[in-house]
Amino acid sequence: MRETKLRIENMHCDACVRRVRQALEKVEGVQVGDVRVGAARVEAPETVPESALVSAVEKAGYPATLEP
């Protein structure tokens, strides 16, 4: 498992946090850790590309980038 941190824009409230959490939980094999306004931390198998995590969040309506 690999830990990935995401920076997420345009999140303003608990509903945003819930939407992002639900989007990440739909990615197979991902364990969602901390999700808060502006960021998320997940653990994913090496077989799940980090771009799939970014895409899931973006499909939920929030621009996302990987944290270094």
N, C-alpha and C positions, 0 to 999 in steps of 0.2 A: 504494500500500500504506500502511496505517495501523498503527502499533504500538499494541498494547493490553496493559496490565498488569492482571493479576487477583490479587486477594488470595483465598486459598483456605483454608478452615478444615478441621479434622479430619484433616489429613495428618500422618502420623507416621513414615513409613519410605520406603525405596526402592520398595517395591511400590506405595505410594500415588502416588509420583511417576510411576511407569510407567503406572498406570491413568489418571492425569490426562493425561499425554502422549498416550496412545493415544486418549482421548476427543477431545482437541483435533485430533489428526491426521485424524479422521473428518470434520471440518468442511471442506467443499470450498473449496479455494483458500487455506487457512490454512497458513502456515509457522510451525512451532513453534520458538521459540527456547529460552530458559532455562526449565526447570521444576525447582523445588526445593520442599522442604517449606514450605508456606504461600504460595507464589506461582508465577506463570507469566508469561512474556512471549511474545507471539505477534505476527506480522504478518499482516494480513488485508486483502483488497481492500475498498474502500469499499462494495462491494455486499453484503458480509457484515455483517449487523448485530451490534453488540457483544453484544446479548442472546443471539444464537446461541452465542457462546462461553461465556457464563455458563450457558446451558441445557445445553450439552454436558458441562460439568464437574459440574453438579448432577445430571445423569442418571447420572454415574459414582459419585454418592454423596457429593459434597463441596460444601458451601455455598460460593458464590463471589460476589464483588462486584468491580466495576471500581475500580481504583486511580485516584485523581485525577491 
